[in-house]
Amino acid sequence: MSPKKDIHDKLSELAGNLWWSWQPDVTAIFREIDPIRWSELSHNPILLLREYPPERLEERAREEMLHSRINAAYRDWQDYMSSSNTWGDIHAGVLGFRPVAYFSAEFGLHESFRIYSGGLGVLAGDHLKSASDLGIPLVAVGLFYNEGYFKQVVKEDGWQSEEYIHANPADLPMNEVSNPDGSELRIQLETRTGVIHAKVWQMDVGRIPLYLLDTNIDENIDENNEEDRKLTSRLYGGDQRMRIRQELLLGIGGVRALNAVGILPRVVHMNEGHSAFAGLEIIRSRMVNDGLSFHDAHRETQASGVFTTHTPVPAGHDRFDGELVEEHLGPIRDSLGLEYNDLLALGRVDPQNHSESFCMTVLAFKTARRANGVSNLHGIVSRRMWQSLWPWRSEEEVPVGHITNGVHVSTWLAQPMRVFYDRVLPENWSRRSGDPIVFSKFDEVRPTELWETHQSLKSRLILFARHRLLVQAKRNGLSDEQIQATQSTLDPQHLLIGFARRFAPYKRADLVLRDLELFEQLVCDDDRPVQFIFAGKAHPADEQGKQIMQRIFKMTQESRFRGRVVFLEDYDMKLGRRLVQGVDVWLNNPRRPYEASGTSGQKVVLNGGLNLSVLDGWWAEAYDGQNGFAIGDGQIHANQEVQDQRDADSLMETLRKEVIPLYYTRNDDDLPLEWINKMKRAVRTLGWRFNADRMVMDYVKSAYLPASGSESCDMRIIP
Ligand SMILES: *Cc1c(COP(=O)(O)O)cnc(C)c1O
């Protein structure tokens, strides 16, 4: 018999699997051990437990009466890990022995682990969490960036600077993968100019193992040179050469890593084109292992491939010139028995066009039979965009469908709102959150209760914002008076609008500021003022994005806007959570149709906030006239300037005529009843559709099962 586990053992085990991060009960235990350190340590339980050795933890648990809660949490976790009869057991059991392999360049799993930059990564993280909850046989592959994506610091002049924080693997819930003989596993990638070596980490996301490749191998071992050790330092850093080497590692290295641990995936899901080289390695291994010709191996690989494209923005599709491809893919080209131009043809729309560069998205389309965009509208746009790959088909017949993105409910739902759901929704609602029936009762909830829950979350956001602003003001050396003023910033009784995104120019973060006088009229209205919180990062190389950010930041420093319009730095999952849980309105004004889906607005819905959005991405199919607010009428103008001006006018008009009056129309109890009706309608009509359980179930039914060859089904799931 193994010795009895004490609470330190149990909490350490819990901290070793990211499952804790979407369990409010477990998170609460870590927080209560030491609320201040918990916050300072960026919610990293491994670091927290290091400061609390067994005796100290025992003492603390006694003071806080945590023993029974820790034991219950541990039991829940064991039940979760061993439960059978999950949705996946019933519907995806055939995938069992040979799982789906999900490849992504970034994963947004938790704020303590910065290997994501934005929506794509958060979506991938949410995908894994729902796959775990549903019990889908799935493994995931990514890269371990030890400096991750940058931490944003905004100086007084509003210009963004980037700080990179080196993450120590020992501080994170991951373990190095070994060979059966106990030695460390190594993956080798031959290029024309040398061999790149990588080690592999395993991180557990509930039931889903995530394998992360890492080239930062001990310098005393004569393997990687300096350049290669830094290959996985940063997400989306470096030049084209670094990018193709990272993608070589992710795609080809990823497949080799899986094979090395004994996993032969039946389905390969490429989340965005970054991992498209995976297909080439699978073709190669089929040729070697099964003795197939390139042609047959290619056809079989295609049949089991699933590709999700995520953006219509041209710069979002990696392109490499022939020499870079030859340097890195040359050795595999030899094994595939292909000529130089045959390989390049796999990444060219027109195989005969030798001047076309090699595009990862094209390669992904050519190595995966099933492909999809991430919203209904994005499906349509993608079929138009990539029709040239199937010139003999009409636009409607282009084999690209869509599966609309969704968010992982337990990750994004605020705890007080969850308690509220527990009271008003059917039992076990969280295990059936992709089912419309579950949310159908939401119309009957008492307006006061919903409003009070929302108001408490809004107050929490405002306190959080004040604290962040205080820290920012002190660091930037502002006057005592200005530091003091942060503590009366934002008023919970006034309408609060949030806007947080990457500062990619197409997202038009400054659209609402186009006419600053008009903006001032809204913000400074005595009777019905409007407040704004802005946040977001610009890619380090995006000067235009940084300028937009600077303009917004400087505006927040003007005395007329002070205390009413604020900028919070370093938008990450933690800040994101607070924002989506506390705002009244979430503003989204991309230039249609460039927002393929967008997911932050879906997080807002769950928490009772209302969307005010251009009819783009998910909102184009979500908005029903009453469950939020629309900007514009879905028209696109050929002239960008005209489109921007029209959308800006429409945004102002909707704010003035719909949003503001509705918010400030109160009954005798000071309740905005019509507003609350919209909140209810949003949760009821959208909660079940735009969540990650529904999304993963759609992937299983219309992509994974057909790609596994176990059921035939049409990828096209266009309503
Ligand atoms: C959800 C999320 C995103 C994605 O939001 P969009 O609506 O696609 O812009 C980006 N960053 C963070 C930190 C998020 O939590």
The ligand as an ORCA input file, in Angstrom:
! r2SCAN-3c Opt
* xyz 0 1
  C     -10.598     35.819    -25.631
  C      -9.310     36.530    -25.762
  C      -8.894     37.015    -27.003
  C      -9.722     36.857    -28.257
  O     -10.635     37.888    -28.365
  P     -11.140     38.476    -29.759
  O     -12.564     38.754    -29.552
  O     -10.933     37.423    -30.795
  O     -10.330     39.687    -29.985
  C      -7.679     37.662    -27.078
  N      -6.908     37.831    -25.993
  C      -7.278     37.391    -24.782
  C      -6.382     37.599    -23.616
  C      -8.490     36.722    -24.628
  O      -8.843     36.277    -23.422
*
